[in-house]
Amino acid sequence: MVRLRKRALLPAWLRRAVLGWFDARYISRADHRQDIKDALWEVQTLGREVTTLRAEVDRLRAQVAKATPEQAQVRRWDDAHRLAQETAA
């Protein structure tokens, strides 16, 4: 890319105003690179968190699959449900 640049004498206040306008309007390359690095770091952190949460969900699912209610408890629930149905009828 070829840049054509001409120099001209400008008053200092005008040069500051123009440079301030450009600085306010455009982001520098260093700031842009830092923003990209920050976004990448955030994505990687979220990926690690999702992996951890998936492992925890799998662990909890396995724990729930192992847990079966006792037969006495199941009979009490069935009796309570039957009584509730009879009472409602």
ZITAHU-V450922 format. One record per backbone hydrogen bond with DSSP energy under -1.0 kcal/mol. NH is the residue of the N-H (numbers start at 0). CO is the residue of the C=O. E is the energy in kcal/mol with one decimal. If there is no record, write none. Layout:
((NH,CO,E) (NH,CO,E))
This chain:
((14,10,-2.2) (15,11,-2.6) (16,12,-1.9) (17,13,-2.7) (18,14,-2.8) (19,15,-2.6) (20,16,-2.0) (21,17,-2.5) (22,18,-2.9) (23,19,-2.2) (24,20,-1.6) (25,21,-2.6) (31,27,-2.3) (32,28,-2.8) (33,29,-2.3) (34,30,-2.4) (35,31,-2.1) (36,32,-2.5) (37,33,-2.6) (38,34,-2.3) (39,35,-2.5) (40,36,-2.5) (41,37,-2.3) (42,38,-2.4) (43,39,-2.5) (44,40,-2.4) (45,41,-2.6) (46,42,-2.3) (47,43,-2.1) (48,44,-2.2) (49,45,-2.6) (50,46,-2.2) (51,47,-2.2) (52,48,-2.6) (53,49,-2.6) (54,50,-2.1) (55,51,-2.1) (56,52,-2.5) (57,53,-2.5) (58,54,-2.2) (59,55,-2.5) (60,56,-2.6) (61,57,-2.3) (62,58,-2.1) (63,59,-2.4) (64,60,-2.4) (65,61,-1.6) (66,62,-1.4) (73,69,-2.1) (74,70,-2.3) (75,71,-2.1) (76,72,-2.3) (77,73,-2.5) (78,74,-2.6) (79,75,-2.7) (80,76,-2.6) (81,77,-2.6) (82,78,-2.8) (83,79,-2.2) (84,80,-2.3) (85,81,-2.5) (86,82,-2.7) (87,83,-2.3) (88,84,-1.8))
